[in-house]
Amino acid sequence: MQNLIDGRAIAGQIHGETAQRVADLLSRGVVPGLYFIRVGEDPASQVYVGMKEKKSRELGIHSRTHVLPASTPQAELLALIAQLNADPQWHGILIQAPLPPPLDQAVIYSAVDPRKDVDGFHPLNVGRLMLGDPDGFVPCTPGGVHELLIRSDVRLDGAEVVVLGRGNIVGKPMASILLQKGRHANCTVTVCHRGTRDIASHCQRADVIIAALGVPEFLKAPMVRTGAVVIDVGVNRIPDPTSRTGSRLVGDVAFAEVQPKAALITPNPGGVGPMTIALLLANTVRAAEMATR
């Protein structure tokens, strides 16, 4: 249908821009470098890191993946991060979530040099986002959603936006991006969560709904006003006896019933997912550009 936002196509545009920036760096003798750290053997993490590394190579970004056992002591991981912080060949460091317990995710992310924090999780970069400081790195998924909206010509100035979910990775930074005073923002943002009374009433007045609750098919058609823009960030596995694996992936949006009411909507897959990788690699190249000024 005509109202689909093609995340793969828009990610392809960004990859093309990133490839040109990589070529400019290479012409100056600078090879952008991205180092992945994966702890444990989480199947989804293996897939995600593999996809990111493959696209890095395609764009000319030098990348390496370091896999540590789930039993790795925190001190050992922190020592590796300190080594990478000091190594100029690595412009970006990505620590794949989730981290197995008892590793302290907040401590680990805070150990990454903010100038190499291409995931945008370091407290300094979080603070810069809140303050509207453009020198920080924006987290890749909310940054990717923002690019989807901009490149789909969604009018954001003055828009009523509902963000479903208050997580540190998507919900909170998404709200921060959209409420900034400036171009492609200046929204009135409502963040809904499990403590919100009557979530449907908030959604029904929204021009844009961004679903990042982690609840399968939470957003139903009666919650969406006709003509709204709907972005589905969720990735949820639900039972499906008709599937070969016995399960299937769905988003946070009941897509089949919401699509006819939406002016624009992201498919799932093929919507937000490709944008996360596109923003990660763009952030990496920006880190290399900043390091070589």
N, C-alpha and C positions, 0 to 999 in steps of 0.2 A: 504493500500500500504506500501511497505517497507521503504519509505522515511519519514514516520511519526515519529516525536519525541514524545514519550509517556510521557507527564508530570506527569501523575498519577503514572506511574511505577517508575520514577526517584524520585518523591516526597516520594514514599514508601521506597526507599532505604535510603533517608535522615531521614525519621521518624524512621526507624530501628536503625540508628546510634544515633539519639536523645534519643530513648528509653533506649539504653545502657548507655548513659551518665546520664540519669535520675536515672537509677538503681544504678550507682556508687555514685551519690549524696545521694540517699536514704540510701545507706549502711553506709554513714557517718552522717546520721541523718539530712540531709538537704532536705527540700521539696521545689523544685522550684515553685515560685508563679507568676502568671500573672494576672494583674487586667485590665479589659476592662471598658472603659467609653464610653457610647453612649448617645448623646444629641439629643433629638427629636425622631420622629418615621419614619424616612426614611426607606421605605421597603427594599431597597437593603442593607442598613446598618444592619438591623435586621437579614437578612439572613447571611451576612458575619460574623458578630460577633457570631452568633449561630454556624456556621461551625468551626470557630476558637476555640470556647470554647469546642465543642464536641471533637475535635481532641486533645486538651490539656488534657482533662480527660482521653482519651484513652492512652496517653503516660505517665500518672502519674504526670502531672503538675497540681498543685492546681490553680484553676482559679475562678474568680468572675466577674460578670458583674453588673455595676452600671448604671442605666438608669435615665437620668435627663430630665425634660421637655424642650422643645425647647425655652421656655421663661426664662431659667435659666440665671441669671446675670453672667457676666464674673468673677466678684469677687468671687462668690460662687464656680465656677468651679476651679478657681486658688487656692482657699482654700482647696478644695478636693485634688488637685494635690500635694500641699505642705504637706498635711497629709500623702499621700501615699509615697512621697519621703522619709519621716522620718520613715516609717514603715518597719522594716527589713524583714517581711514575704513576701513582694512583691518585686520580683527581676525585673519584667518588668511591665511597664505601657503603655497601648495602648489606644489612644484616636481616636475613629473611625471617619474618614472623610466620608462625608462632615460635617462641623459644621454649624449650622444655623446662619444667621446673627442676631444680629450685632457682634457675637463673632469673635474675631480677631485670625485667625488660627495661624499666626506667633507667636503671644504673647503666646498662649496656648501651642504650641509645645515647645517653648523656656523655659517654666516653668518646664518641666519634667526634673528630674535629668538625666544628660547625661549617667550615669551608669545604668539607668533603661529605657533608650530610645531605646527599642528594635525595634522600627519602623525606627530608623536612621534618624529622622527629626530634631533633635536638631542642632543648628548652630555649636556646637563644633564637633559633629559627621560628619556633612557635611564638615567642614574644615579638619578633619582628613582624610576623604576619598580623598579630593582633594590633600592632601599632601602625600598620600600613607602610612598613619600611620595605622598599623593593629590593634591598640587598640580600634578604634571606631567601632560603629555598622553600617553596610551597610544596606541601605533601602531594604526591603524584596523583592519587585518585581524585581528591577534590579539585586539584588543578586541572585534571583531565576533564572533569565534568564542566568546569568553567569554560574550557576551550570548546567543548561540544556546544554549549549554549551560545558562545560568541560566534562561532563559525556556522551555526545554524540560523543566525540572524534573529535570535530571540531577544526582544527588548527587555533589558534588565533595569534600566534607570526607573526607579519608582515602583518596580514590580513587587507584588506580594508573593513571597517565597516561603514555602513550608519545607523544612528539613526534618525528615523522620529519622530520628536517631541522634544521640549526643556523644558518640564515640570519639576518642582522641584521633583516630586515623581518618575518619570521613566527616562525621557530623559537626563537631566543633570547628575544625578548620574550614569546612564548607560555609558555615554561617559567617565566619570571619571574613572570608574572601568576598562574599556578596554584600555585606553591610558596609564595606569600605566606601569612603567618600571619593568618588572618581569614576572614570570611564568604565563601562562594562560592569558596574556594580550599583551602589547607591540604592540597594533593595531594602524593603522592610521584611525582616526575616523572623519567622517563628520556628523555634526548635521544639519538636514534640518528642516525647519519650514515654516510658511506662508510667510515669507519674502525672502525665497530662490528662486532664478531664476532657472528655468528648473530643478526641482527636479528629473525628469526622468533621466537626464544625469548622475546625481550623483549615482542613484540607479543602473543604467545599468553597472557600473564598480565595484560594490560592491561584495565582497566575502560573506559578511553577511549583511542582512538587518533586523533591529529591528524596527517594526512598532508600534509606541505609540503616534499617532497623535490625536486619538479620532474622526476620520472621517471614517464612514462606508465604508468598501471595497475600500479604497483609492488606495492600491497598486495593480496594474493590471499587467497582464502577460507581456506586452511589456516593462514594467519598470524593469523587472528582467532578468538578464542574466542566461542562462542555467548553472546549477550546483551551483547556489548560495544557501546559507542557509538562510531561512526566519523564523523569530520569530514574532508571532502576539500577541501583548500585549493588543490590543483594545477590549473594551466591549461596543457595541453600540446597541441601540434598534431601529429597523426600522419597519414601518408598514408592516403587512402581513395579508391580508384578509382571507387567507386560515387557519390561526392559530386560535385556540380557543380563545386566548386573543386578537387577532387582531394585534399582533406584534410578532417579534422574535429578538433574539440576534445574532449579527454578529460581526466579528472582523474588524480590519483595513486592512485586506488582502482579496482580492477577491479569496478565497481559491480554488474554483473549477478550475479556469483558471491558477492559479499560481502553484499549486501542481505539474503538470506534468513537469514543468521546473526546479523545485527546487531539489537540492541534498538531502536536509532535510528541513522539514517544521513542525511547530507546528499546531496541530488542535485547533479549538476553538469552544466549550470548550475542556478541557482535556490537554491543553498545559501549558501555563504560570500560570494559576489560582492556581492549586494545589501546585505549587512551592512557591508561596507567603506565604501560610500558613506554609509550611515546613521550610522556612527560618525564619519566625517569631518565631516558637517554638524552632528552633536551637539557635536563638539569645537569647531567654529567658533563656535557659539552660546555655548558655555561661555567661549571666549576673549573674546567680546563682553561677557558678563556680568562676567567678571573685570576687564576694562578699564574698566568703568563703575561699579564699586563705590564 
